[in-house]
Amino acid sequence: MTVPTLRLGLNLGYWVGGNDASNLPLASLAEDLGYSAVWVSEAYGSDAVTLLSWIAARTSRIDVGSAVLQIPARSPAMTAMTAATLDTLSGGRLRLGLGVSGPQVSEGWHGVRFGSPLGRTREYVDLVRRALRREPLQYAGRHFTLPLPDGPGKALALTIRPQRERIPVYLAALGPRNLELAGEIADGWLPVFFSPAHADRQLAPLKAGLAKSGRTLDGFDIAPGVPLVTGADWRACARRVRGYAALYLGGMGGREDNHYTQLAERMGFGAEARAVQERFLAGDYPGAMAAVPLEFLDATSLLGPRERIAERMTAFAEAGATTLNVMPVGPGLPGPDRAAGALRTAVEAAELAGLLASDPRPEAPASDPHPAIPRSQGTHDAPHSQGETRTHDHA
């Protein structure tokens, strides 16, 4: 039997609560410890690009990744320009994570309609890749048209050459149809609330998408963000994850369009997730935190002493995860010293389990996983149901 391997990543999230600039030096520690990548997020506070630039300038080996850049926040051309610049300045270390965010942020913050997330994501990724290949952007899609018709616009090409021929693209996806899309067009997947016990149900549509592009899971990076709290008593450690879980299950969307709640339902925690949501939306935040099932926290986190974390890491690897992006969490992030200790414990646990990959970087994608959409052809969204069409981010 082949022993699975894992890479470790560090997810610094976005600035909120105790998570601020004081935690950015953790990226240098992660590099020294052999971590594969450091990721940052954006919602409607700190932006990911500035943080990635800061981290890239202070490191030399560790990859830097967006988890994620919000699709409604930037045109495809702007994202390609940003990716090419970051990849060049970092010496070829960028991992480009993308997501459409949610309707509240897309429409309320960026002023971009949220409709048709599948079709927009497909065309967006196609345009970003065309731009990075330095093709003139001439495109007639359902969601994007370049140049604009009946105007002075020209089909322009990127004027700089990225460090690498191909920058890996990751998608954050929750529902089955978005998972299939991620498998079809992306190089990696950024799951949230990934549970080894429930992974088969998520991997099935991902594999279907990979098959559409003539690929398998080999070389595809499944890189979940996993809360990490170390200590002797795993149940006590779980308390530090309750705020994070309650925020997503209760507050990331309205009563009928919270796709994290719907994900928990598909995992068998439907009644409990709805109880969390009801209390959160009523303003009972301590009640919402208390209502998060301990079993859900344990299924989706790394909790407890080194030996227990090693066992859980093995379960994640056997379920298909190839990179574990650990998130030292608490009420906000814990202080840098506590987080540093957790990062060291994670390495020790992976070594104890014999899981660490010899090469900290995923295999570079050799070519586009699917043919480009013809310039005159758009995409068409099939009718969709709630929970099956949203590429998520941490907003």
Order of alpha helices (4+ residues) and beta strands (2+ residues): beta-alpha-beta-alpha-beta-beta-alpha-beta-alpha-alpha-beta-beta-beta-alpha-beta-alpha-beta-beta-alpha-alpha-alpha-alpha-alpha-alpha-beta-alpha-beta-alpha
